[in-house]
Amino acid sequence: MPKKLLFVCLGNICRSPAAENIMNLLIEQENLGDRFVCDSAGTGGWHVGAPPDKRMRMAAKERGLNFVGSARQFESKDLQEFDLILAMDRDNYRNILSLGPQGKYADKVKMMCDYCQNHTDKEVPDPYYGHADGFNHVIDLLFDACGGLLKSLKP
């Protein structure tokens, strides 16, 4: 049975779809596709059905990556269905936990940056209102964190 990973940010158009796509790439490179299932969601529902943000897709394309996906909102049933839920920032973390019974799922909700191997950031910053360099930083940060996450999950 594959391990189910869910990446969560605010709107599910920048950080969490980037994490999902990067993690899928790393899983594919290690030939571990049968061991993991990745998805992403946002705590807010403003962008439901939308593809990843155009600026995030452009930053990815400059690195030869193709970010795909369709935004969806995080639901309380995700707490049961996923083995590991990765929050991009502390607000996302609190919002995720608020949807479950007191502390019941706390052990499966983690901060994405806890898996960074080189970066010292504690949160993945939201690039939405920033410039192109913010999107590039998020991609760098997520490659680092996803690499550490995969290392921690590998059999």
ROSE-4610 file (N, C-alpha, C; in Angstrom, 1 decimal, always signed):
// ROSE-4610
residu = [M/M/M/P/P/P/K/K/K/K/K/K/L/L/L/L/L/L/F/F/F/V/V/V/C/C/C/L/L/L/G/G/G/N/N/N/I/I/I/C/C/C/R/R/R/S/S/S/P/P/P/A/A/A/A/A/A/E/E/E/N/N/N/I/I/I/M/M/M/N/N/N/L/L/L/L/L/L/I/I/I/E/E/E/Q/Q/Q/E/E/E/N/N/N/L/L/L/G/G/G/D/D/D/R/R/R/F/F/F/V/V/V/C/C/C/D/D/D/S/S/S/A/A/A/G/G/G/T/T/T/G/G/G/G/G/G/W/W/W/H/H/H/V/V/V/G/G/G/A/A/A/P/P/P/P/P/P/D/D/D/K/K/K/R/R/R/M/M/M/R/R/R/M/M/M/A/A/A/A/A/A/K/K/K/E/E/E/R/R/R/G/G/G/L/L/L/N/N/N/F/F/F/V/V/V/G/G/G/S/S/S/A/A/A/R/R/R/Q/Q/Q/F/F/F/E/E/E/S/S/S/K/K/K/D/D/D/L/L/L/Q/Q/Q/E/E/E/F/F/F/D/D/D/L/L/L/I/I/I/L/L/L/A/A/A/M/M/M/D/D/D/R/R/R/D/D/D/N/N/N/Y/Y/Y/R/R/R/N/N/N/I/I/I/L/L/L/S/S/S/L/L/L/G/G/G/P/P/P/Q/Q/Q/G/G/G/K/K/K/Y/Y/Y/A/A/A/D/D/D/K/K/K/V/V/V/K/K/K/M/M/M/M/M/M/C/C/C/D/D/D/Y/Y/Y/C/C/C/Q/Q/Q/N/N/N/H/H/H/T/T/T/D/D/D/K/K/K/E/E/E/V/V/V/P/P/P/D/D/D/P/P/P/Y/Y/Y/Y/Y/Y/G/G/G/H/H/H/A/A/A/D/D/D/G/G/G/F/F/F/N/N/N/H/H/H/V/V/V/I/I/I/D/D/D/L/L/L/L/L/L/F/F/F/D/D/D/A/A/A/C/C/C/G/G/G/G/G/G/L/L/L/L/L/L/K/K/K/S/S/S/L/L/L/K/K/K/P/P/P]
num = [1/1/1/2/2/2/3/3/3/4/4/4/5/5/5/6/6/6/7/7/7/8/8/8/9/9/9/10/10/10/11/11/11/12/12/12/13/13/13/14/14/14/15/15/15/16/16/16/17/17/17/18/18/18/19/19/19/20/20/20/21/21/21/22/22/22/23/23/23/24/24/24/25/25/25/26/26/26/27/27/27/28/28/28/29/29/29/30/30/30/31/31/31/32/32/32/33/33/33/34/34/34/35/35/35/36/36/36/37/37/37/38/38/38/39/39/39/40/40/40/41/41/41/42/42/42/43/43/43/44/44/44/45/45/45/46/46/46/47/47/47/48/48/48/49/49/49/50/50/50/51/51/51/52/52/52/53/53/53/54/54/54/55/55/55/56/56/56/57/57/57/58/58/58/59/59/59/60/60/60/61/61/61/62/62/62/63/63/63/64/64/64/65/65/65/66/66/66/67/67/67/68/68/68/69/69/69/70/70/70/71/71/71/72/72/72/73/73/73/74/74/74/75/75/75/76/76/76/77/77/77/78/78/78/79/79/79/80/80/80/81/81/81/82/82/82/83/83/83/84/84/84/85/85/85/86/86/86/87/87/87/88/88/88/89/89/89/90/90/90/91/91/91/92/92/92/93/93/93/94/94/94/95/95/95/96/96/96/97/97/97/98/98/98/99/99/99/100/100/100/101/101/101/102/102/102/103/103/103/104/104/104/105/105/105/106/106/106/107/107/107/108/108/108/109/109/109/110/110/110/111/111/111/112/112/112/113/113/113/114/114/114/115/115/115/116/116/116/117/117/117/118/118/118/119/119/119/120/120/120/121/121/121/122/122/122/123/123/123/124/124/124/125/125/125/126/126/126/127/127/127/128/128/128/129/129/129/130/130/130/131/131/131/132/132/132/133/133/133/134/134/134/135/135/135/136/136/136/137/137/137/138/138/138/139/139/139/140/140/140/141/141/141/142/142/142/143/143/143/144/144/144/145/145/145/146/146/146/147/147/147/148/148/148/149/149/149/150/150/150/151/151/151/152/152/152/153/153/153/154/154/154/155/155/155]
x = [+0.8/+0.0/+0.9/+0.7/+1.6/+1.3/+2.4/+2.2/+1.7/+0.6/-0.1/+0.4/+0.9/+1.5/+0.6/+0.3/-0.5/+0.3/+0.5/+1.2/+0.1/+0.2/-0.9/-0.3/-0.9/-0.6/-1.9/-1.9/-3.1/-4.1/-3.7/-4.6/-4.4/-3.4/-3.1/-2.8/-2.1/-1.7/-0.2/+0.5/+1.9/+2.8/+2.8/+3.7/+3.3/+2.1/+1.8/+1.8/+1.3/+1.4/+2.9/+3.7/+5.2/+5.8/+5.4/+5.9/+5.5/+4.2/+3.7/+4.4/+4.6/+5.3/+6.8/+7.4/+8.8/+9.0/+8.1/+8.2/+7.9/+6.9/+6.7/+7.9/+8.6/+9.8/+10.9/+11.1/+12.1/+11.8/+10.5/+10.0/+10.3/+10.0/+10.2/+11.6/+12.5/+13.9/+14.5/+13.9/+14.4/+13.6/+12.8/+11.9/+11.1/+10.5/+9.7/+8.2/+7.8/+6.4/+5.4/+5.7/+4.7/+4.6/+5.5/+5.5/+4.8/+4.6/+4.1/+3.0/+2.0/+1.0/+1.0/+1.1/+1.2/+0.0/-0.4/-1.5/-1.2/-2.0/-1.9/-3.2/-3.3/-4.6/-4.3/-5.3/-5.2/-6.2/-5.8/-6.7/-7.9/-7.6/-8.7/-9.2/-10.4/-11.1/-11.2/-10.4/-10.6/-10.2/-9.2/-8.7/-9.1/-10.1/-10.5/-10.7/-10.0/-10.1/-9.0/-8.3/-7.3/-6.0/-5.2/-3.9/-2.9/-1.7/-0.7/-0.5/-0.2/+0.0/+1.0/+0.6/+1.4/+2.9/+3.1/+4.5/+5.3/+4.6/+5.2/+5.5/+4.6/+4.8/+6.0/+6.1/+7.2/+8.5/+8.6/+9.8/+10.2/+9.3/+9.5/+10.0/+9.4/+9.7/+11.2/+11.6/+13.0/+14.0/+13.6/+14.4/+14.1/+13.3/+12.9/+11.8/+11.1/+10.1/+8.7/+7.7/+6.4/+5.5/+5.0/+4.1/+2.7/+2.0/+0.6/-0.2/-1.5/-2.4/-3.6/-4.5/-5.8/-6.1/-6.2/-6.4/-7.6/-7.5/-8.7/-8.5/-9.6/-9.6/-9.4/-8.5/-8.3/-9.6/-9.9/-11.1/-10.7/-11.6/-11.3/-11.1/-11.7/-11.5/-10.0/-9.3/-7.9/-7.1/-7.5/-6.7/-6.7/-7.8/-7.9/-7.2/-7.4/-7.0/-5.5/-4.8/-3.4/-2.5/-1.4/-0.4/+0.4/+0.7/+1.5/+1.0/+0.8/+0.3/+1.4/+1.8/+2.9/+2.5/+2.6/+2.1/+3.3/+3.0/+4.0/+4.4/+3.4/+3.7/+2.9/+3.2/+2.5/+1.0/+0.6/-0.9/-1.5/-0.9/-1.5/-1.5/-0.5/-0.4/-1.5/-1.7/-2.8/-4.2/-4.4/-5.7/-6.0/-4.9/-5.1/-5.6/-4.8/-5.1/-6.5/-6.9/-8.2/-9.4/-9.2/-10.3/-10.4/-9.5/-9.6/-9.9/-10.4/-10.7/-9.3/-9.5/-8.3/-7.1/-6.1/-4.8/-4.8/-6.0/-6.0/-5.1/-4.9/-4.0/-2.7/-2.4/-1.2/+0.1/+0.1/+1.3/+1.6/+0.6/+0.8/+0.9/+0.7/+0.9/+2.2/+3.0/+4.4/+4.6/+5.7/+6.1/+7.0/+6.8/+7.6/+9.1/+9.4/+10.8/+11.5/+10.8/+11.4/+12.3/+12.0/+12.8/+13.9/+14.1/+15.2/+16.5/+17.4/+18.8/+19.8/+19.6/+20.5/+20.0/+18.7/+18.1/+17.8/+17.8/+17.5/+16.1/+15.3/+14.0/+13.1/+12.2/+11.3/+10.0/+9.7/+8.4/+8.7/+7.9/+8.0/+7.2/+7.9/+7.2/+6.3/+5.2/+4.2/+4.7/+5.0/+5.5/+4.4/+3.2/+2.0/+2.1/+2.4/+2.4/+3.8/+4.8/+6.1/+6.6/+7.9/+8.5/+9.0/+9.5/+10.0/+11.0/+11.9/+12.9/+12.3/+11.1/+10.4/+9.9/+9.5/+9.1/+10.3/+11.4/+12.7/+13.1/+13.1/+13.5/+12.6/+11.3/+10.4/+10.7/+11.0/+11.4/+12.7/+13.7/+15.0/+14.7/+13.9/+13.6/+12.8/+11.9/+11.1/+11.9/+12.9/+13.8/+14.5/+15.0/+15.8/+14.9/+13.7/+12.8/+12.2/+11.9/+11.4/+12.4/+13.7/+14.8/+15.0/+14.9/+15.0/+13.8/+12.6/+11.4/+11.6/+11.9/+12.0/+13.1/+14.2/+15.3/+14.7/+13.9/+13.3/+12.3/+11.7/+10.6/+11.1/+12.3/+12.7/+12.9/+12.5/+12.7/+14.1]
y = [-1.2/+0.0/+1.3/+2.1/+3.3/+4.3/+5.0/+6.0/+7.3/+7.8/+9.0/+10.3/+11.2/+12.5/+13.6/+14.6/+15.7/+17.0/+17.9/+19.1/+20.2/+21.1/+22.1/+23.5/+24.4/+25.9/+26.6/+27.9/+28.7/+28.5/+28.7/+28.7/+27.5/+26.7/+25.6/+25.9/+27.1/+27.4/+27.8/+27.9/+28.2/+27.2/+27.2/+26.4/+24.9/+24.6/+23.1/+22.4/+23.0/+22.2/+22.1/+23.1/+23.0/+21.9/+21.8/+20.7/+19.3/+19.2/+18.0/+17.6/+18.5/+18.2/+17.9/+18.6/+18.3/+16.9/+16.7/+15.4/+14.2/+14.4/+13.4/+13.2/+14.2/+14.1/+13.3/+13.7/+13.0/+11.5/+11.2/+9.8/+9.1/+9.7/+9.1/+8.8/+9.8/+9.6/+8.5/+8.1/+7.0/+5.7/+5.8/+4.6/+4.1/+5.0/+4.7/+5.0/+5.1/+5.5/+4.6/+3.3/+2.4/+2.6/+3.3/+3.4/+4.7/+5.7/+7.0/+7.5/+8.2/+8.9/+10.3/+11.3/+12.7/+13.5/+14.5/+15.4/+16.7/+17.7/+19.0/+19.6/+20.5/+21.2/+22.6/+23.4/+24.7/+24.8/+25.6/+25.7/+26.7/+27.5/+28.4/+27.9/+28.3/+27.8/+28.7/+29.8/+30.8/+30.4/+29.4/+29.1/+27.6/+27.1/+25.7/+25.5/+24.4/+24.1/+24.8/+25.8/+26.5/+25.7/+25.9/+25.3/+26.0/+25.5/+26.3/+27.7/+28.6/+30.0/+30.1/+31.0/+31.2/+31.5/+32.3/+32.7/+31.5/+30.6/+29.4/+28.5/+28.4/+27.5/+28.0/+29.4/+30.0/+29.7/+29.9/+29.6/+28.1/+27.3/+25.8/+25.5/+26.2/+25.9/+26.3/+27.4/+27.9/+26.8/+25.9/+24.8/+23.5/+23.5/+22.3/+21.5/+22.1/+21.4/+21.8/+20.9/+21.2/+20.9/+22.0/+21.9/+21.8/+20.7/+20.4/+20.3/+20.4/+20.2/+21.0/+20.8/+21.6/+21.8/+23.1/+23.5/+22.9/+22.4/+22.0/+22.5/+22.5/+22.9/+21.7/+21.9/+20.9/+20.6/+19.3/+18.9/+18.1/+18.1/+17.3/+15.8/+15.3/+13.8/+13.6/+14.6/+14.5/+14.0/+14.5/+14.1/+12.6/+11.9/+10.5/+9.8/+10.3/+9.6/+9.7/+10.7/+10.8/+10.4/+9.8/+9.3/+10.4/+11.4/+12.5/+13.8/+14.8/+16.1/+17.1/+17.8/+18.8/+20.2/+21.0/+22.4/+23.3/+24.3/+25.2/+26.2/+26.7/+27.6/+27.4/+28.1/+27.9/+28.1/+29.1/+29.4/+28.1/+27.6/+26.4/+25.2/+25.1/+24.0/+24.1/+25.3/+25.5/+25.3/+25.8/+25.6/+24.1/+23.4/+21.9/+21.2/+21.5/+20.8/+21.2/+22.4/+22.9/+22.1/+21.4/+20.7/+19.3/+18.8/+17.5/+17.6/+16.5/+16.4/+16.8/+17.4/+17.9/+16.9/+17.3/+16.6/+15.2/+14.7/+13.3/+13.1/+14.0/+13.8/+14.6/+15.2/+16.0/+15.3/+14.0/+13.2/+13.1/+13.3/+13.1/+14.5/+15.6/+16.9/+17.5/+17.8/+18.3/+19.6/+20.3/+21.5/+21.1/+21.5/+21.2/+21.5/+22.6/+23.0/+22.2/+21.4/+20.5/+19.4/+19.3/+18.3/+18.9/+20.2/+20.9/+20.3/+20.1/+19.6/+20.7/+21.8/+22.9/+24.2/+24.5/+25.8/+25.8/+27.0/+27.2/+27.8/+28.1/+28.6/+27.7/+28.3/+27.5/+27.4/+28.2/+28.2/+28.4/+27.9/+28.2/+29.5/+30.5/+31.8/+31.8/+32.5/+32.6/+33.6/+33.2/+34.1/+34.9/+34.7/+35.2/+36.7/+37.5/+38.9/+39.5/+38.6/+39.1/+39.1/+39.0/+39.0/+37.6/+37.5/+36.3/+35.6/+36.3/+35.7/+34.9/+35.3/+34.6/+33.2/+33.1/+31.8/+30.9/+31.5/+30.7/+30.2/+31.1/+30.7/+29.5/+29.6/+28.6/+27.2/+27.3/+26.0/+25.4/+26.3/+25.8/+25.2/+25.9/+25.5/+24.1/+24.0/+22.8/+21.6/+21.8/+20.7/+20.2/+21.2/+20.8/+20.0/+20.5/+19.9/+18.5/+18.5/+17.2/+16.2/+16.6/+15.6/+15.0/+15.9/+15.4/+14.6/+14.9/+14.2/+12.8/+12.7/+11.4/+10.5/+11.1/+10.4/+9.8/+10.6/+10.1/+9.0/+8.9/+8.0/+6.7/+6.8/+5.7/+4.4/+3.3/+2.0/+1.7]
z = [+0.0/+0.0/+0.0/-1.0/-1.1/+0.1/+0.5/+1.5/+0.8/+1.4/+0.8/+1.5/+0.7/+1.1/+0.6/+1.5/+1.1/+1.4/+0.5/+0.6/+0.7/+1.7/+1.9/+2.1/+1.3/+1.5/+1.6/+1.3/+1.5/+0.3/-0.9/-2.0/-3.0/-2.8/-3.6/-5.1/-5.3/-6.6/-6.7/-5.6/-5.6/-4.9/-3.6/-2.9/-2.9/-2.5/-2.4/-3.7/-4.9/-6.1/-6.5/-6.2/-6.5/-5.7/-4.4/-3.6/-4.1/-4.5/-5.1/-6.3/-7.3/-8.5/-8.3/-7.4/-7.1/-6.5/-5.5/-4.8/-5.8/-6.7/-7.7/-8.6/-9.0/-9.8/-9.1/-7.8/-7.0/-6.8/-6.6/-6.5/-7.8/-8.9/-10.2/-10.5/-10.1/-10.3/-9.6/-8.4/-7.6/-7.9/-8.9/-9.2/-8.1/-7.3/-6.1/-6.4/-7.6/-7.9/-7.4/-7.1/-6.5/-5.0/-4.4/-3.0/-2.4/-3.3/-2.8/-3.7/-3.1/-3.8/-3.3/-4.1/-3.7/-4.2/-3.4/-3.7/-3.0/-3.4/-2.7/-2.5/-1.6/-1.3/-0.7/-0.6/+0.0/+1.2/+2.2/+3.3/+2.9/+1.9/+1.4/+0.1/-0.3/-1.5/-2.6/-2.6/-3.7/-5.1/-5.2/-6.5/-6.9/-6.3/-6.6/-8.1/-8.7/-10.1/-10.9/-10.4/-11.1/-11.2/-12.3/-12.4/-11.5/-11.3/-10.6/-11.1/-10.3/-10.7/-11.9/-12.8/-14.0/-13.7/-12.7/-12.4/-11.8/-11.1/-10.6/-11.7/-12.6/-13.8/-14.6/-14.8/-15.5/-14.9/-13.5/-12.8/-13.0/-12.9/-13.1/-14.5/-15.5/-16.9/-17.2/-16.5/-16.7/-16.3/-15.4/-14.9/-15.6/-16.7/-17.4/-16.8/-15.8/-15.1/-15.6/-15.5/-15.9/-14.7/-14.1/-12.9/-13.4/-13.0/-13.4/-12.1/-12.3/-11.1/-11.2/-10.3/-10.2/-8.8/-8.4/-7.0/-6.4/-5.1/-4.4/-2.9/-2.2/-0.8/+0.1/+1.1/+2.2/+2.9/+3.1/+3.8/+5.1/+6.0/+7.3/+7.0/+6.0/+5.6/+5.2/+4.7/+4.3/+5.5/+6.7/+7.9/+8.1/+7.7/+7.8/+6.7/+5.5/+4.2/+3.9/+4.5/+4.2/+5.3/+5.0/+6.0/+6.6/+5.7/+6.1/+5.5/+6.2/+5.7/+6.0/+5.0/+5.1/+4.9/+5.9/+5.9/+5.5/+4.6/+4.1/+5.2/+6.0/+7.0/+8.3/+9.4/+10.6/+10.6/+9.8/+9.7/+9.0/+8.0/+7.3/+8.3/+9.1/+10.1/+11.1/+11.7/+12.6/+12.0/+10.8/+10.1/+9.8/+9.4/+9.2/+10.5/+11.6/+12.9/+13.4/+13.1/+13.6/+13.0/+11.9/+11.3/+11.9/+12.7/+13.3/+14.8/+15.4/+16.8/+17.6/+18.7/+19.5/+19.5/+18.7/+18.7/+18.1/+17.6/+17.1/+15.9/+15.1/+13.9/+13.9/+15.1/+15.2/+14.8/+15.0/+14.7/+13.2/+12.4/+10.9/+10.2/+10.9/+10.3/+10.7/+9.7/+9.9/+9.1/+9.5/+8.7/+7.6/+6.4/+5.3/+5.5/+6.1/+6.2/+7.3/+8.1/+9.0/+8.3/+7.0/+6.2/+5.4/+5.5/+4.8/+5.2/+4.3/+4.6/+4.6/+3.8/+3.6/+4.0/+3.7/+4.0/+5.5/+6.0/+7.5/+7.7/+6.6/+6.7/+7.5/+8.3/+9.2/+8.5/+7.5/+6.7/+5.2/+4.4/+3.0/+2.7/+2.4/+2.2/+1.0/+1.1/+0.1/-1.0/-2.2/-3.2/-3.9/-3.6/-4.4/-4.7/-3.7/-3.8/-4.1/-4.3/-4.5/-6.0/-6.2/-7.5/-7.9/-9.1/-9.7/-8.8/-8.1/-7.3/-6.1/-5.7/-4.6/-5.1/-6.3/-6.9/-7.0/-7.4/-7.5/-6.2/-5.2/-3.8/-3.3/-3.6/-3.1/-3.8/-5.1/-5.8/-5.2/-4.9/-4.3/-2.9/-2.1/-0.8/-0.8/-1.8/-1.9/-2.4/-3.3/-3.7/-2.5/-1.7/-0.5/+0.5/+0.8/+1.7/+1.2/-0.1/-0.6/-0.7/-0.9/-0.9/+0.5/+1.5/+2.9/+3.3/+2.8/+3.1/+2.5/+1.3/+0.6/+1.3/+1.7/+2.4/+3.7/+4.4/+5.7/+5.5/+4.3/+4.1/+3.3/+2.7/+1.9/+2.8/+2.2/+3.0/+3.3]
